[in-house]
Amino acid sequence: MAGNETTRVSPGGESLTVVGSRHALIRTLGLLRLLQLLSTCVTFSLVAHGGIWLGSMGKWCMFSWCFCFSMTLMILIVELGGFQNRIPLSWLDFPITCASYAFFFCLSASIIYPITYVRFLGQGYARKRAVTATIFSSIACMAYATEVTWTQARPGRVNSYMTSVPGKLKVFESFIACVIFLFISNPHLYMLEPALEWCVAVYSICFILTMVIIVLNLGNCTNIVPMPFPTFLKSVTYLSVFLYATAIVLWPLYQFSAQFNGHPHRKMDVTCQYKYPHSVCAWDRRLAVAILTGVNLLAYIADFMHFYTKV
């Protein structure tokens, strides 16, 4: 090949990708990532220019779009420059892990933004910008989902932990924990109640342990664990199941039971009696956390059961 172009197997998703060359952009995965860049850039530009992202929900959406744009841009720069070998990360895992996170972040933003912003905007220029931003956010979501699906399905792909079912579950579990943190960002939801503070500790501990597993795999550092890594994975997953099992009981009990000073009915929460734009009332936050706690518990159970069902 001419010049400094090199041809090699690209762990990012194609079996024969030109790296260190602009030709990487015209391959299937390169074009897909250009679409991701364009859609996320248009989304956060529209929202930022209109100033329609105030509040915790808006900040989450803005972070999601900027995070996805930044990760995709970094991956494109690394692959265009052929810098994979200079980065202390497993390039078999990093791009698809980022794409998986980006899919979940864009999906959440595409749902949260119209619920907390678009429906409160009157007819006019701002609403049109917000609707357009939501459409491009959905396009980005589909683009990231396509990358994950296509990378998984392509012939000759190299199997690794982050491309396996447990690896995907780890991404999902850590993302759900991030959404839980978003909804409990107001300390008044759990302060002064030890049982609820325990639940917050559960979310934090399990999130940290899950991220440790992901980082160890991305950095090819699994050998630093003072035990066989499969045993470490199984132990962490079992602990997470146990901890989340306590949270799924305590959080709803102390948030919704009148016997424990909870609010069994939404109308009992004064913050839900008025439609505050760009926010979610306290009772709805409590309910969202209860649902997400159950979702993550099921994810950890599925993760744990994988140790017994795999061939």
Protein Blocks (a to p, Z undefined) as FASTA:
>chain_A
ZZjbdcdddfklpabdcehiaklmmmmklmmmmmmmmmmmmmmmmmmmnopagcjklmmm
mmmmmmmmmmmmmmmmmmmnopmmmpccdfklmmmmmmmmmmmmmmmmmmmmmmmmmmmp
ccdjklmmmmmmmmmmmmmmmmmmmmmmmmmmpghiacdfklmmklmmmmmmmmmmmmmm
mmmmpmklmgoilklmmmmmmmmmmmmmmmmmmmmmmnopmmmpgcdfklmmmmmmmmmm
mmmmmmmmmmmmmmmgmklopafbfklpmklmpccehiacfklmmmmmmmmmmmmmmmmm
mmmmmmmmpZZ
